[in-house]
Amino acid sequence: MEKLTARMFKKNIASIKLSEHCGMKLVKSEPNEDDVDFYEYEITNKTE
């Protein structure tokens, strides 16, 4: 697996903290199609 992505609503503080605790980085913050703010976090596998 090269990349793991997690998307969550901006109000979901527990998921944000868990993602950050796991070493994920915020890559996107914007409203979705329904105009609800969400965050997208990612972590990549750097085995070369």
N, C-alpha and C positions, 0 to 999 in steps of 0.2 A: 504494500500500500504506500503510495507516494504522499498523499495528502488526506487529512481528516478535516471536515468542515462541520461546524455547528452553527445553527441559526436559532435565535431566540428573540422574543419580544423584549424591548428595552426595559420594561417594568419587571422582568423576571430576574431579579437580583441574584437569587441562588444559582441559577444556571450561568450567569456571568461570572460569579466568583469561582464556581467549579471549573469553568473553561480556563480562567486565568491561572488557577491553582495547578491545572494540568499542563501549563506551559503554552497554551494557545494564545495567539495574538489577534487583536481586533483588525479586521481587514475591510469591513464595510459597515456603515451606519447610515441608514436612510429609511424612508417610509416604503412600505410594500404597496401592492396594487390597491389595497383597501385603505391606504393612507394611515397605516399603523406603523409606528417606528419599530425597527428591529435592528439587531446586531448580527454580524456574521464573523465568527472566529475561525481561524485555521491553524493547523500545526502540520509541518511537513517532515517527512522521513528523509534525513540527509545521509544516506548510506551510499558512498561513492567509492 
